[in-house]
Amino acid sequence: MASRHGKNRIRNFQVLNSRNYRVLFVLLLSVEVTGCTPAAPRSGIPMGWRQLGSEEISLPEGIRIFEGSNSDLPLRAWYVQVEESDPRITTRVVLSEDADRKESASEFADRLGAAVVVNGGYFRMDLNPARHVGLLYIDREMVQPTFQSVVRDTLRYYMARAALGFTQGGEIDVAWISSRNDSLFEWRSPPSNTEGMPSSPLDFMQAVPWMVRDALAAGPALLQAGRIQIATDQEVFFGSSIPMVHPRTAAGYTDTGDLILLVVDGRQAASRGVDLVELATIMRDIGCVEALNLDGGGSSTLVVDGTLINRPAGGDYQREVMSALAVFHRRVP
């Protein structure tokens, strides 16, 4: 996908989403449907965003937090806007140092002294130590490579899933990534997988090197050039619970290069959670031009200034996670 510096990539693949949710999309978001492809919603999801003041939470200059709600759906959500161009601010992909490779967002924040922490990518929580599911790349070192393929119902699907990357200079990119040896490669569009019809094996001659400092994969991608285009099937999330309504965490960036970190509560009376189209709609409404879905459900956690902001899955218990995004602020002489 294009970074804010205008890498012009092909953006002509169809948006593919679960058929089970088309009626819901029409009722809630006024979606037009042509054939089997849902179009982008005509209108957004009103959230009544307001910025939290210094009397409510203390944040350094260049980092702002907003809260919003929609009583009709119902939803409660928060997002942090980070001015990555500020030389005092840097966002890093971080990895648990505990023996089981899992820490809560608050533990990450306390250990690292981060101003903001949200949960990161998918991981195998049933393993000890935990194992990251998909790319994890920190300080230009490969912690976990991408999955080259998966088998579903005896069919092998070749993959390039969406990842979020940060360059040394503070630029942000969301792209479809595959790893080879210790290098990362970016694809102009994801493989043309659909359920029951795998794509051909990836031809690395069609990819270009992805030069980032830190990166983590999750998915699917949500936005391209400010438009909702969700790569659920292409990234081989069909047949999973990923497209359903859940608590959510998402990351993206605006056309000015600001990082957006969003958490939507779910599985509670005050906030039911969102599906992928609703998540993409909220990210678009905030002003993101590129965005992807991160790990969600009980993992969706936002800690700001050492304080748990949301109610993960309806409570204050923080599930331990393997990776996270941590925002740091330092004084510059």
Buried (B, 14 or more C-beta within 10 A) or exposed (E): BBBBEEEEBEEEBBBBBBEEBBEBBBEBBEBEEEEEEBBBBEEEBBBEBEEBEEEEBEBBEBBBBBBBBBEEBEBBBBBBBBBBEBEBBBBBBBBBEBEEBBBBBBBBBBBBEBBBBBBBBBBEBEEEEBBBBBBBBBEEEBBBBBBBBEEBEEEEBBBBBBBBBBBEEBBBBBBBBBBBEEBBBBBBBBBEBBBEEBBEEBEEEEBEEBEBBBBBBBBBBBBBEBEBBBBBBBBBBBEEEBBBBBBBBBBBBBEEBBBBBBBBBBBBEEBBBBBBBBBBBBBBBBBBBBBBBBBBBBBBBBBBBBEBBBBBBBEEEBBBBBBBBBBBBEEEE
